[in-house]
């Protein structure tokens, strides 16, 4: 499955007149008392594996922290994929030695199109979207969210349950800071039901409950075929846990919601729009993914349709844009598609993916005084459609997946300079999308 929408494929940009928003937010919700009055409420791993067996794999019986053969920490690496192309069966788990970059496959779990993953804070559970229906599926079909128990000692995933995502094409997951709720962004290729995010309660045993709230956005943007309606692409909590930001590619807005963990003690409800309601983004930009730095004073946003990174100052639920940096090389002609972005563990460098015909990682240095970015270098990802990537906790490796080339590359990274080595290791894997490193200890 290679969806042609923002979640799964290259950008198709075209100019047209802007669509005005008659109403920015429509709230669909299943507990009327929660809201205040006035609100409308699997991979036959195409594997000629380019990696040797990791010599220092953790002791499955004890689950103790392990140091690899080259003196580096050993992590579990979870990889989410698309399964519809027949090359993948779902989620894969590898043991990864940060000392020498060696890894070995230790487990897999069958589930449909787990294109985005999130791991619980205690690392005992893994949640995956089931990105359906995609471009060719019926608009009446809803996507799903699947829950798995994760045995950190053995790396095995055990299926718990699956619920409807209450929308089409779920493509992002977030867990509330208190661990009570799981949220999914429903991109929705179809205008009906349109883009939304949904909120699911999490049980103590890891099971995910049916949604208690669905928030729909309405409107559109100037890019025909990509912004004809709302497309919620990610949902991200503020560092203080008091606010949720929903990035809507279709309407060029970053919506802000106040999070009230105990709605019974407030008239605001579980999630309520802030007074400002949203931060407008340049028309035709297509906001996609948002991250905060460790200080909580700055935020960074990728825009898919014009392949830029936006820098914001952040304070008490409000984002103030202070910089825009293009990912596009001077003179470049071809398709573009801003994707994921992540900071290095020390916060000194930021990387972002640009898909389309560019197919590269773009590296920036972060100014510690104000959070501003300075372009450092562009790195080819050696394949087509790099969506997500991850930096291991040691900061010594960066792995990026090429969705349409059935490959992932592991670049050795210099933590001091942010440089990526020119001789990455290759893993053959069907339609890789998302990557999550987990410490087994």
N, C-alpha and C positions, 0 to 999 in steps of 0.2 A: 504494500500500500504506500503510495507516494502522494499524499494529498497535495493539491495545488494551492491550498489556502495558506495563510500566514504561518500556521503551525508547522506545515510540513514541506513547503517548497519555495521555489524562487519567486521573487517579486515580479509582478507584471504591472508596470506603472503606465497610466494614461491620464491625460489631462481632461478635466470637464468642469462644469460649474459646481460650486459648493452647495451642499445640501444643508439647510438650516434645521436646527433641532427644535421641534415643537415641545418636546419634553425630554429632559436628559436622563431621568431615572424612573424606572417602573419597578416597584417592589412586589414580588410575589412571595407570599409568606404563609405559613401553615399554623401559626399560633397568633391569632389576632390580638391577644392581650399584650403581646410583646411590643408592638409598635405604638408610638404616641399618636394621638388623634391628629389628622391632617396629612399623614403620609399615605400615598397610594402604594397601598401596599401590594514452535513455539518457536529454535535456530538450529537447524541442523547446522551448527556453527560452520559456515563455509570455511572450514578451518584449516588451512595449512598454517598452523600456529607458528608464529615467528618468535615464540618465547620458550625458554627452557622451563622445566619444572622448578618451582621455588624450593631451594634446599631447606630453608628455615621456616617452613609453615608452622603455624601455631599448633600446640598440642590440643587436639580436639577434646580430650577428656578434661583438662584443667581450664582451658580457655585463657590461660595466662598470657600476658603481653610477651611478644616474641621479637627478637632481633634477628634480622636476616643474615645471610652468609657474608654480605658486604658491610655489615654493621648498621644497616638502616632499619627503621621500623617496618613492620609488615602490616598491611592494611587489607581489608576486604574491599573490593571494587565491584559495585553493582552497576549493571548496564541495562538500560531500557531500550527497546527496539520497536520497529514496526514488524508485524507478523504477516500481513496480508500478501506479501510477495512470495511467501513460501520458503523463505530462507531462514526464518527465525521462529522460535517457539515461545519467546516471551522475555523474561528477565534472566540475566546471567550473573553469576557470582564468581569472581576470581580472587585469588590471593596474590597480592602485589608487594614486592620487596622494594622499598624506596631506596635501598642501598645500591642496587644494580639494575633495577628496572625489570627484573624477571617476574613472571606471573604464571599462574596455573589455574585452569578452570576447575572449580570444585562443586558447583551446583547450578541448577536452572529451575525455573518455575514457568509452567505454561499459563499464559494469559494473553488476551487479545490486545494488540497495539499499546503496550505499556510505554508510551512515548515520554512520560515524565514520572519521576519517582520522588518520594520524600521519606526520610527515615525519622522515626520518633526520637525524642530527645534521650530516652533511655536506651536507644538502639535495639530495642526488642521487637519492633514492628516496622514493616515497610508497607507503604501505600503506593499504588500505581493507578494512573488514569487508564481507561480503556477507550482510546480515541476513536469514537464511532459517531456518525456513519461514514464520515469522509466525503469526498467529492461525489462519489457514485452511489452512495447509499440513500435510502428514503429519508426525507426530512422528518418523518414521524418517528424514526429510530433515535433513541437516546443513547448517549455514551454511558460509561460506567466508571466506578471507582472500586478497586479491589484491595483487600487487606490481607497481609501475610504476617505470620510470626517468623521472626528471624533469630535463628540460633547462632549467636556470635562465635561460639566455640567451633562449630562444624561448618558454618556458612550456609546451612540449609534453610530454605524458605518453605513454610507450610501454609497453604491457603486457608484463610479464615472465612471470609465472605465477600460478596460483591453487591453493591447497590447501584441504582440508577444515578447518573450525575445530574439528573433533572435539566438536561440541556444537550446540545449537540457538540461534538468535537472537543471534549475536555482536553486541555493541553498544559495545565499547570496545577500544582498542589502546594498548599501551605498549611502548617499546623499553628494554631493560636498559641501565644506565649505561655498560657497556662495549661496547654495540652488538652483542653476540653473539646476543641472543635477542629475539624479538617475542612479546608476550603478548596474548591476547584474552580478554575476559570474555564467557562464553556465558550470557546471561540465562535462556533456556529457558522458554518457555511451557509445554512439556510436562513432566509430572512424571518421565517417563522419556525422555531421560537425566537431566533435572534440571540445575540450575545448576552451572557449573564455570568454571575458567579453564584455558587450554591454552598450552603453551610451544613455540615454533617456532625452530629455528636460522636465522640469517641468513647467507647467503653473501656473499663479498666483492663479487660482481657484483650484489648486490641481491635475488637470488632468495630466496624464503622456502621453507624445507624443511618436510617433514611433521612433525607434533608429536612431541616426545620425552617429553612429560609432560602429563597431564591431571589436575587436582585437582578432585574433586567435594565439595561441601558437602551435608550432609543436615540435615533438620529443617524447621521452619516457624514461623509467627508467628500472631498473633490475628486478622489481617484476612483474612477468607474471600474467596477469589477473587483475592487478591493475594499472600498469604503461605502458600499451601498447600504450597509446597516451596521449595527454594533458588532464588534469583535473583541470581547474581553480576552486579553492574552496572558495576564498574570495578576496575582493578588499577593501583596507583600505587606507584612506588618511593620510598623515603625519600631525602632530599637527599644523604645520605652513600653511597647506593647499596648499603647492606648489607641492607636489608629491603624486602619487598614487602607492601603492604596490599591485601586484597581486600574490597571493600564488598559485603555480601550483603543485598539488600533483603528477601529472603524470610525470613531467620532473625534479622534485627535484630542483626547482628554485623559488626564489622570484624576480619577475620582477619589475623594477622601471620605472615609467613614469613621465615626467614633465607635470604638469597641467597648461595650459594657458587659463584662463577664457574667454579672448577676442582674439580668434585665428586670427581675421581680422587684429590685430595690430602686429602680429608676424608670422614669417615663420615656426614656430615650429609646428603649428597645435594645436588642442584642447588637445590631449594627445600625447606626443612624447617620445620615448625611451631616457633615460639618456645616458651619455657617457659610464658609467659602464654597463648599460643595465640590469644586474641582479646580485643577490647574490646567489652563488651556495650553495646548502644544501647537506649534506651527501647522497650519492646514496642509494636509497631504503628507505629513511626516510618518504617521502610523506608530505611536508609542507601543513598545513590546515588553521589555523586561526592565525592572527597577531593582537596584540594590542600595544598601546604606553602608557607609564606612563604619569602622569599629567605634569611632567617637560619637556617632549618631548626629554629627553636625552637617554631614554632606551626603547627598544621594546622587546616583548615576543612572541614566535611562538610555536604553537603545531605542532608536526609531528605525523601524524596518523599511519603510518605503523610500526614505532618502538616506539611509545608512549613516546615521550620525550618533554620537554620544552626547547627551545633555548633562550638564553638571548643575546641581541645585544646592543651595544652602537650606538646611532644615531646622525648623523650630516649632514645637508644639502643634503638630498636625499641618503645618504649612510648608510648602515647597516654593522656593524662590529661585528661578533660573538665573544662573550667573555666567554660563559658558556653553557654547555649542562647538563641537569638534567633529569634522567630517571624517568618515572612515575611507572615503573614496580617494584613490591615488590621483594626483594631477594628470589630466589628459585621458583618464580611463574612460573607455566607451564600452558599454555592455550592461547586462542586467546586474542589479545589486539587491541586497537583502540583509539589512542589519539583523543580527540574531541575539545570541546570549552575551552576557558580560559578567566577569568575576574579578575581584581584587585578589592580589597575592596575600598569603597569610599574614605578612607584616604590613599590608596596606600601602606599600610603596609603589606598586605597579597595578595597572588595570589592563585587562585584555578583553577584546570583543571579537565576535565572528561576523564576517561579511560574506554572504552567500552569492547567489546568482552566478555570474561569470567570474567574479573576483575570487571566491573560494579561498579566503585567507583569514588569518588571525592578525589583529591589529593591536600593537602594544603601546601603552602610554605610561609615562612617569607621572606620579601624583605629587603635587606640591604640598608638603606637610603644613604649610602656613594657611592655605585657603582651600585646599582640595582640588584646585584646578589641574587640568591635564595638559601634558606636552607629548606630542606624537614622537615615538621612538623608532618603530620599525614595523614593517608588514612581513608576515611569514606565510607562504603557501601551505595549505593544509594537505596537499598532495592527493586531493580527491574532490568529489562534488558534494555540495550542500552540507557544509559544516554547520550544524545547528548548535548543540550544546557541547560543553567541554568542562573540564574540572582540573584544579590544581591540587595535588596531594597535600596533606597537612604539613609535611616537612618542607614544602615549597620547592622541592628539587625536581618535580616532574609535572608536566602538563599533558593531559590526554584529550584529544579532540576526535570526534566521530564524523566521518563522511557518509551521510545517510544514503546517497545515491551511488556510492562507490563500494559499499559493503566493506568498509575498513575503518579502523581507528589507529591513530598514531600517537606514540608516547614520546614526547620531546623532553630531553634532559634540560633542566632550567637552572640558570645561575641565579640564586637568590639575591646576590649583591647587585647585579646589573640588570636583572630581568631578562637577559638574553636567552633565547632558545637555541639548542644545538642543531646543527644541520644534518645530523644522522639519526633521525628518530627510529624507534622500533615500530613495526607494523603488526597489527592484529587483524586477521580476516574474520569478519562477523557481519551477519546479514542486517542491513538497515539500522545501524546503531544511532541512537538519538541522545539519551541522557546518561550521565555518569555520576555516581555518588561514592565517595570514599568513606569507609567506616572502620574505626579502630576496633579490633576484636577484643581488646582488653577492657 
